[in-house]
Amino acid sequence: MPPMGGPRGANYLTEEEKKNRPKVTKELLIRIFSYMKPYWKQFGLVLIAILFSAILTLLPSVLTGRIIDEGLIARSMKALVKYIVLSLAVTLGANIIGILESYLNTWIAQHITFDMRNAMYLHLQKMSQRFFTTNNQGDIITRMTSDISGVQQIITNTLTSIISNVITLVVALVVMFRENWLLALLGVVIVPLFTIPTRTAGKTRWTITRESQACSDEINSILNETMSVSGQLLVKLFGMEKKEYDRYEDVNRRMIDLNIRESMAGRWFRMALSTFSSVGPMLIYLVGGIIMMKYDSTITVGQISVLVALLGRMYGPVNQLLNIQVDWIRSMAMFTRIFEYYDMPVEIENAPMAVTPGKADGEVTFEHVSFHYDPEREILKDINFKLEKGKCIAIVGPSGSGKSTLINLIPRLYDVCGGKVSFDGIDVRSLDLAFLRRNIGIVSQETYLFNGTVRDNLLYAKPDATEEELIEACKQANIYDFIQNQEDGLDTVVGNRGLKLSGGEKQRISIARILLKDPVLMIFDEATSALDSISEQKIQDAIEPLIATRTSILIAHRLSTILAADEILVVKDGEIVEKGSHEELIKQNGVYTQLYETQFSKAVKTEDKFDYTEGEDQE
């Protein structure tokens, strides 16, 4: 009997899939098959295996006719045993070839997905920070994982299914017409009728599947919201455990009901199909019997049995080929999605003749720099300043004024839209990216630690660092005493994103990590903005010796830090509106004076943190 097609109504496209059906072009197909080119020898073996498997799979049906005619009806024990043994041997051979085909298929698919994942990861590593801030992280991971993993299914299922079914169908038709063209023609005419119940049942299941998928999405949403660290904390603090359980139970119950309906959908159709599928063989028996008894006595019972068996063999390939267009369209859509990412231009990359100076001094110059994400809204306007070797500049200003964006232009996380940023007198766009970023260290307000040990996170900056170097960096970052008090010392696990540590501890570890990197230019972007006053003081004690000995840029709210700078830049609405020392800026009675009177001086008087840049846009 014909199979029902793929599970969960997979033989029908959603409305969205129909709307966004990809345009299949010659160029697209060439590009897809280019990934198979390195493995053409293995793919050739797969084709040969499929051909032999199709022939050997159909041979037992042909041998059944010989068993009936030459063994049973002729009452020949020798012929009976010969054809039975041969049939078993052919079946065994077909199965062995099937295993070989499956192995080669899987091997090819795994190697192609290996190549594609590597190429995608390498390409995404080259993308600018703009790409990661404007694109959804989940979408990026989906392209890297499930989309590329889907390629394996395309190769092992869709592509080989088309080839295998076509070969099986052709071989079955050839054998049937060789046996008896009239009965073969009768079989060909009635085979398409068997697909009608299948497709009707599939549509019913697909309707239920869509509801089930929506229900599944709702369950995943509840789990993501309530099973995360922050979500669970909120549930507990507000005592909403019962409400969340009821909500989950309700959706889960609906999901169970839909799954039962989906499982039962099509049972009546399959019952009808089972009954109807016997019509084909019965017609061949009837017509074959009439021809054998009244018109052509040369037709044997074995021949009729062969045709009936081959007709059954044709059901599967015909049904699958009729429905393969859905898999084909989805396959093309998947490749199109992957290629969309491959074809995204690399915004920031090395110049053809990138410069790699011998030694860096860390001098930074901004000349008429402008920047925007959207041409309609300029973020930075005509920025001009120079930071000399060994000097320190503090950048202050209201929230959203463009301070963080400004420093992100130095290591080329973004490129300027106008003017230029120079590092040691050379335009950063002309410098080798690895050299530039190796000589710049940034401690941001959003500290990121990998889910590993303190040692792992420190070695990320310098994989070959010695134990003594790790300890010295921790001492300079004012975090060594804390590490010593931990049972596992440097091998203390920090947890996902460093959640097992306090904000101050994470920040000091990040400073130690930067110290191991040993950059010539250090940038502190609100390194203490989200911390309590005690943690802030410890970090301040770590930062102040550093800015006294290194070229540095500070985005800060603490007055003592600002006073340690050689020059203060006041940024407002993307422009440097004031610059000078603390005393000079106070006398101007401008933006800096307002900030001092409302925030800096208050912080000094109360010895308490007040973050005037809290929530600053990371433009």
Secondary structure as the mmCIF struct_conf table of DSSP 4:
data_model
#
loop_
_struct_conf.conf_type_id
_struct_conf.id
_struct_conf.beg_label_comp_id
_struct_conf.beg_label_asym_id
_struct_conf.beg_label_seq_id
_struct_conf.end_label_comp_id
_struct_conf.end_label_asym_id
_struct_conf.end_label_seq_id
BEND BEND1 GLY A 6 GLY A 6
HELX_RH_3T_P HELX_RH_3T_P1 PRO A 7 GLY A 9
TURN_TY1_P TURN_TY1_P1 ALA A 10 ASN A 11
BEND BEND2 TYR A 12 TYR A 12
HELX_RH_AL_P HELX_RH_AL_P1 GLU A 15 LYS A 19
TURN_TY1_P TURN_TY1_P2 ASN A 20 ASN A 20
HELX_RH_AL_P HELX_RH_AL_P2 LYS A 26 SER A 34
TURN_TY1_P TURN_TY1_P3 TYR A 35 MET A 36
HELX_RH_3T_P HELX_RH_3T_P2 LYS A 37 TYR A 39
HELX_RH_AL_P HELX_RH_AL_P3 TRP A 40 ARG A 66
HELX_RH_PI_P HELX_RH_PI_P1 ILE A 67 ILE A 73
TURN_TY1_P TURN_TY1_P4 ALA A 74 ARG A 75
HELX_RH_AL_P HELX_RH_AL_P4 MET A 77 GLN A 125
TURN_TY1_P TURN_TY1_P5 LYS A 126 LYS A 126
BEND BEND3 MET A 127 MET A 127
HELX_RH_AL_P HELX_RH_AL_P5 GLN A 129 THR A 134
BEND BEND4 ASN A 135 ASN A 135
HELX_RH_AL_P HELX_RH_AL_P6 GLN A 137 THR A 142
HELX_RH_PI_P HELX_RH_PI_P2 ARG A 143 ASP A 147
HELX_RH_AL_P HELX_RH_AL_P7 ILE A 148 GLN A 153
HELX_RH_PI_P HELX_RH_PI_P3 ILE A 154 LEU A 159
HELX_RH_AL_P HELX_RH_AL_P8 THR A 160 GLU A 179
HELX_RH_AL_P HELX_RH_AL_P9 TRP A 181 ILE A 190
HELX_RH_3T_P HELX_RH_3T_P3 VAL A 191 PHE A 194
HELX_RH_AL_P HELX_RH_AL_P10 THR A 195 THR A 226
BEND BEND5 MET A 227 SER A 228
HELX_RH_AL_P HELX_RH_AL_P11 VAL A 229 LEU A 237
TURN_TY1_P TURN_TY1_P6 PHE A 238 GLY A 239
HELX_RH_AL_P HELX_RH_AL_P12 GLU A 241 MET A 264
TURN_TY1_P TURN_TY1_P7 ALA A 265 GLY A 266
HELX_RH_AL_P HELX_RH_AL_P13 ARG A 267 SER A 277
TURN_TY1_P TURN_TY1_P8 SER A 278 SER A 278
HELX_RH_AL_P HELX_RH_AL_P14 VAL A 279 ILE A 290
HELX_RH_PI_P HELX_RH_PI_P4 ILE A 291 TYR A 295
TURN_TY1_P TURN_TY1_P9 SER A 297 THR A 298
HELX_RH_AL_P HELX_RH_AL_P15 VAL A 301 TYR A 342
TURN_TY1_P TURN_TY1_P10 ASP A 343 ASP A 343
BEND BEND6 MET A 344 MET A 344
BEND BEND7 GLU A 347 ILE A 348
TURN_TY1_P TURN_TY1_P11 PRO A 352 MET A 353
STRN STRN1 VAL A 355 VAL A 355
BEND BEND8 GLY A 358 GLY A 358
STRN STRN2 VAL A 364 ASP A 374
TURN_TY1_P TURN_TY1_P12 PRO A 375 GLU A 376
STRN STRN3 ARG A 377 LEU A 387
TURN_TY1_P TURN_TY1_P13 LYS A 389 GLY A 390
STRN STRN4 CYS A 392 VAL A 396
BEND BEND9 PRO A 398 PRO A 398
TURN_TY1_P TURN_TY1_P14 SER A 399 GLY A 400
BEND BEND10 SER A 401 GLY A 402
HELX_RH_AL_P HELX_RH_AL_P16 LYS A 403 ASN A 408
TURN_TY1_P TURN_TY1_P15 LEU A 409 ARG A 412
BEND BEND11 LEU A 413 TYR A 414
BEND BEND12 CYS A 417 CYS A 417
STRN STRN5 GLY A 418 PHE A 423
TURN_TY1_P TURN_TY1_P16 ASP A 424 GLY A 425
STRN STRN6 ILE A 426 ASP A 427
HELX_RH_3T_P HELX_RH_3T_P4 VAL A 428 SER A 430
STRN STRN7 LEU A 431 LEU A 431
HELX_RH_AL_P HELX_RH_AL_P17 LEU A 433 ARG A 438
TURN_TY1_P TURN_TY1_P17 ASN A 439 ASN A 439
STRN STRN8 ILE A 440 VAL A 443
BEND BEND13 GLN A 445 GLU A 446
BEND BEND14 ASN A 451 GLY A 452
STRN STRN9 THR A 453 THR A 453
HELX_RH_AL_P HELX_RH_AL_P18 VAL A 454 LEU A 459
TURN_TY1_P TURN_TY1_P18 TYR A 460 ALA A 461
TURN_TY1_P TURN_TY1_P19 PRO A 463 ASP A 464
HELX_RH_AL_P HELX_RH_AL_P19 GLU A 467 GLN A 476
TURN_TY1_P TURN_TY1_P20 ALA A 477 ASN A 478
HELX_RH_AL_P HELX_RH_AL_P20 TYR A 480 GLN A 484
TURN_TY1_P TURN_TY1_P21 ASN A 485 ASN A 485
BEND BEND15 GLN A 486 GLN A 486
TURN_TY1_P TURN_TY1_P22 GLU A 487 ASP A 488
HELX_RH_3T_P HELX_RH_3T_P5 GLY A 489 ASP A 491
STRN STRN10 VAL A 493 VAL A 493
HELX_RH_3T_P HELX_RH_3T_P6 ASN A 496 GLY A 498
TURN_TY1_P TURN_TY1_P23 LEU A 499 LYS A 500
BEND BEND16 LEU A 501 LEU A 501
HELX_RH_AL_P HELX_RH_AL_P21 GLY A 503 LYS A 517
BEND BEND17 VAL A 520 VAL A 520
STRN STRN11 LEU A 521 ASP A 525
BEND BEND18 GLU A 526 GLU A 526
TURN_TY1_P TURN_TY1_P24 ALA A 527 ALA A 530
BEND BEND19 LEU A 531 LEU A 531
HELX_RH_AL_P HELX_RH_AL_P22 SER A 533 THR A 549
BEND BEND20 ARG A 550 ARG A 550
STRN STRN12 THR A 551 ILE A 555
HELX_RH_AL_P HELX_RH_AL_P23 LEU A 559 ALA A 564
BEND BEND21 ALA A 565 ASP A 566
STRN STRN13 GLU A 567 LYS A 572
TURN_TY1_P TURN_TY1_P25 ASP A 573 GLY A 574
STRN STRN14 GLU A 575 GLY A 580
HELX_RH_AL_P HELX_RH_AL_P24 HIS A 582 GLN A 588
TURN_TY1_P TURN_TY1_P26 ASN A 589 ASN A 589
BEND BEND22 GLY A 590 GLY A 590
HELX_RH_AL_P HELX_RH_AL_P25 VAL A 591 LEU A 595
HELX_RH_PI_P HELX_RH_PI_P5 TYR A 596 PHE A 600
HELX_RH_AL_P HELX_RH_AL_P26 SER A 601 THR A 606
TURN_TY1_P TURN_TY1_P27 GLU A 607 GLU A 607
TURN_TY1_P TURN_TY1_P28 TYR A 612 GLY A 615
#
